[in-house]
Amino acid sequence: MRYTVNEQGYYGDFGGAYIPEMLYPNVEELRQQYLQIIGDAGFKNEFDQLLKDYVGRPSPLYLAKRLSEKYGANIFLKREDLNHTGSHKINNAIGQILLAQRLGKKRIIAETGAGQHGVATATVCALMGMQCVVYMGEIDMERQAPNVARMKMLGATVVPATSGSKTLKDATNEAMRDWIGNPVDTHYIIGSVVGPYPYPEMVAQFQSIISLETKKQLLEQTGKELPEYVLACVGGGSNAMGMFYHFLEDEQVKLIAVEAAGKGVDSGHSAATSVLGREGILHGSRTILMQTDDGQVVEPYSISAGLDYPGIGPQHAHLHKIQRAQYVNITDDESLQAGLLLSQLEGIIPAIESAHAFAYLEKMKFEKDDNVVVCLSGRGDKDLSTYIKHFGF
């Protein structure tokens, strides 16, 4: 239980709900009702059914033979890239749209960086016939143009965030402003394990299907449900939280969270929050974030639009502080090389976010029978232009 949330919405020193007074009714409504709603048998049935028939779950746990040969261990890939819409983001979007319906909301807002959460949100809004507005940094809109087109095709309005660094942090700020202005009919689908309580816990629970399936699949394939290592990339941290969730109490499983070092941790162009960050408040929760001495948020940088977030979710901050999980980092170049390697060894082109996790395999030493699970959180179609630019294809 030392890894889970308490009744006040804290994981150890981190979490809570630090919100403007005008948002209090929205967040309070969620806090009071979400456990009851998601615990309801009707909700669970509809959620499970959609995950199965619409998303295509369970996602496969694939033993990557050539990768395993290279690293001298059994490397398993949890294939979230095979989900409908191409990443793990759809798991949470479906959970939250069902929640929004039961709260009587008619309009959905979201923020997105790489565009995968925006696409997932636009998708579930189309599925349920709800109005959808997605906030996205102007820079991210340029580098993730295919996802912007997808959202528009799905009927969403995409609003550019033109302030600050024009990336994920700024999109989140704009979405929060919208929510303050439209408290009654609007539900904000936050895409990661960030924000005021109950969001970090709610998103983690919707994503925990990843580790729940992994345990069953490992048992079927190896006779053991516990691997030696579990790896996942971390921006805000939703795929990692989903991947770690059902292993938290299994102390013998080593959890490795891979952040974006960008051009290098000391380059001034990085998003390696756990190395560069300090405790503070970001987007409604107490967590670890990159900030100046006077508390201004430092602009993060990563070649991956999904990892350039200046903080990590409060549960990650807690796991980092108590050293239950190891937080490491990988540069742009290392991640791109790992993406190319996975493509050419296994015929799978990963999202650059996910490639960060694979890159860390290079830095690890394994015993020959070690079972290692890497969360392949998304597919690389959206990043082809970045790969092309880097490798000159």
N, C-alpha and C positions, 0 to 999 in steps of 0.2 A: 504493500500500500504506500510505501514511501515515494513511489514514482507517480502517483495519481493525484488528482485535484482534490482539494478540501472543499468544505461547504461554502467558504468565502470566495472560491474561485482561484485559489493559489496553489502552485506547485512549489513547495518550499518557500523561497523568498520572491517568487515570480508569479505574475498573473494579475488578477484583479480586474476592475473595470474603472479606468480613469477617463471619464467621458464628460463632455459639456452637459450642463443641466438639461438642455433641450433634447439630448439623446436618451436621457434616463428612462422615459416611459417605454421606448422601443426595446432597449436592452433588458429592462426589467420584465417586460412582457415575455420576451424570449426565455429569460432565466427561470421564470415561474412555470412556463409551460412546456419547455422543450423535452425534459426528461419524461414527463407523462405522455407526450405525443409520440416520441420515438420508442417508448416502451409498449405502446399499444399494439395489440396483435394485428389489427387491420393495417396499421402503418408498416409493421415489419413484413407482412405478407406482400404488400404492394412494392416495398423497397426491394425485397429479395427477388420478386418476379421480374421487375424491371432490370435489375442487375443481371439476371440470367438471360432474359429474352431480348432485351434492348441493348445492353452493354456487351453481352457475350461472355459473362463470367461463368465459371471460374477462369481466370486468365492462366495460361499454362505456366508450369515451372519447368524450364527447359535446361537439361544438362548440356552445356556448351562444350563439346568434346575437344575441338581444336584449341579453344581458349584454356581448357583444363590442362591439356598437354603442355601448353606454353608455360603455365604458372605452376604446374606440379601439384594441383589440388583438384577437387571436384567443384567446378564453378557452375552454379545454377543461376539462370536468369529468370526473375519473376517478370513475366511479359505483360506489364501494364500498357506497353505500346500497342498491344493488339486490341485494347478496348475500343469500342465505338468512340469516335472523335480523336483517338490517337494518344491518349495519356490517362494517367490516374485521376485527373481532375473531374471526370464525369461521375465518379463514385459519390463525391461530396455534393456535386450539383444536383443529382437526383434526390439525395437525402434532403437537401435544403428546399428544393421546389415542393416536395411533398409536405414538408413542415410549413412552408409559406401558405400553401393551399389551406391547411388545417387552421392556420391563424387568420384566414380570411383576407389575405393580401392579394392585390390585383396587379401590382407593378413590381418588377424585379430590377435591382441595380447590382452591378458588380464592377470590380476593378480587375485589370489583367496586365501582365508584363509580357510574357512570351506569346500571349494570345490564347493559350490552351484552355485556361480557365474561362476566358471570355467566350470561346467557341462552345465549351461544355455548357455554360450558362445559357447562351443563345439557343443551344440545342434543346435543353429541357424546357425553355420557355415556349419554343415552337411546339414541342410535344404536348404541353399543357395549355396552349393558347393564352399565354400571358405576355404583357408588354415587357420589353427588355431594353435596358439602357446600360451600355458598357463603357466605362472610363478607361482610357488607355493613353499612356504617355506618347507625345508626338513622335519622339525618336523611336520608340518601340513600334509605332504604327508603320514607320518607314521600313524598319528591319524585319518586320513580321507581316508584310503586306498580304501574303496568302491567307493568313488567319483573319485579317481585317475583312477581306472579301468574303470569307466563309461566314463570319458573324452577320454581315449585311445580307448575305443570301438567305440566312436563317431568319431574317426579319428584325434583327436587333439594330438599335441606333448606337453608333460608336462615336463617343465624344472625346476629342483629343484633349489631353492635359498639357497645357502650354507653359506652366510655371515651373520653377526650380530646374531640376535636371531633365524634366519632361520624360520621366520613366515611371517605374512601378510605384515608388513612394508618392509621387505627385498625383498619380491616378487614384491611389487610395485616399489621399486628402480630398480630392474632388468628389469621390463617391460618398465620403463621410458628410461633406457639405450638402449634397443632394438629400441624403437621408434626414438631416436636420430639417431641411425645408419641406420634406414630404413624409412626416412621421406616421400618418394613419394608414395609408393604403400601400406603403412600400416596404418590401423586405430586401435587405442587403445580403446577398450571398457572398460572403468573404471566401476567398479561394484557398487560403492557407491556414495553418494553425496559429494565427496571429489575431490581434484585435482584443476587444474587451471580453471578459468572461460573459456568456458561456461559449463564445466562438471557438477558442483553441481546443476545448474539450469536445465540442460538438463535431468539428471537422475531423479531429483525431478518431472519434468513434465511427464516423462514416467511412474513413479511410482504413480503419483497422481490419476490414475485410481482406486486405493484402496479406497481413501476417497470419490471419486466421486460416486462409487457404494454404499459405506456404507450409504451415505446420502439418496439415493433413497430407499435402502433396509430398513433402519430404519423407514422411512416415511410409507412404505408399512406395516411394522410389528407393529409399535407402534403409528402411526399417527403423530409422531414428527420426523423431520429429524436431530435434534440436541441432542446428548447424553449429560449427565452430565460430563462424563470422557472418555478420549481416552488414552489408554496405548500402548506403543510399546517399544521393546528393541532397544538399540543404540550401534553400534560399530562405523562405519563411519556414519551410520544413514539413509540408503536408505529406509528401510521398514517404519521407523518412519516418515520420511519426506513424504512418500507417504500417510501414514495414517493420518498425520496432515494437509496436504496441503490445502484441501478444508474446513478445520475448522479454519484456522489461523485468519480469519477476524471475526469469531464468538466468541467474547471475553468471553461469558458465558461458553463455553466449556473448561474444564480444561484438558490441554495436559500434559501427564506424560511420560517422556523418561527415560527408565531404563538401566543404564550402568552396566558393570560387575565389581563388587568389588573384584573379585578373592578370595584370601584368607583373605581379609579384607583390607579396604582402607589404613590402616596404616601399613600393613604387609610387604610392599615392593614388594608384588606380587599382583598387581591390574591393572585394566584398567579403573578406574573411572576418566576419563579425566576431567570432569567438576569440580570435587573436587580437584584433584591433579595437574591440568594443569594451564598453563599461556599462554598469547597471544604470538604468534610467527608464523613462516612460516613452513608448512609441506606439502610436495608433491605438491608444486605449488600454495598454497593459504594461506592467513593469517587466522589463526583460533586459537583455544585453543588446546594446546598439552602438554603432559607430557615431561618436559625437566629439565636438570640439570641447576645449576646457570650459567654455561658458555654456555648454549644453545644446549647441546647435547641431542638428543632424548632419553628418558628413555624407557627401554624395558617394554612393557606392559605384563600383564599376565591375562589369564582367562582360565578356563577349557573348555570354548567354543571357538573353533578356529575362529569363525566369529566375536567375540567381542573383541579380544585382539589387538586392534588398538590404537596407542598412541595419537590419536587426535579425533576430531569429525568434521563433515562437517561444513563449514563456516556459513551456514544458522542456524544450530543448535547452534553454538557459539553465534550467534546474538540473537536467541530466548532465550538462557540461560541468556545472559547479560541483556536483557530488561525484563526478567522474564515473557515472554509470555508462556513459557513451564517450567515445573518443572523437573529438572534433579536429579534423585535419583539413588541408586545403590543397588545391590543384590549380595550376595556371591555365590561362587561355590555350597556350600552345600544347601543353600536356593533354588537355581535354580533347583538342582537335585531333591529335595523333591517336588518342585512344578510340575516338569515333571512327577513324579510318581503319584502325586495326580490327575493331569489332566487325566493321563492314566486310573486310577482306578475309577474315578468318571464319566468320559465322554467317555471312550473307544478311546481316541485320544492320541497317543504318540507324543509329540512335540519335535522339535529341542531344544537343550539346550539353544541356543540363545533365542528363543521364551519363554522358561520356565522362563527366568529372568523376563519378563513382568508379567507373571502369579504370580510369587512369591511375587510381590509387593502388590497384592490384600490383602495379609495377614496383611499388615501394614496400610490399609485404613479403614476408617469408612464411611459407606453408609447410606443414607435414604432408606426406603424400596422400593420406586418407582424409584430410580436412574437407568438410563440406562448407562451401562458401556460397552465400546467396547475395546476389546483387540485384537491386531493384532497377529494372529497365523502365524508368518512369514514363518515357514518351518516345515517339518515333521522330525521325530526323527530317521528314519532308519539309517542315517549316524552316529548317536551318540550311537547306541546300545552297542558298545563295552565299551564306557565310563559309560553308565548306568549299564552294567553288572559288570564292575570292582568295581563301587561304592556300589551297592546293593548286590553283590554276587549272582546274579541269576544263 
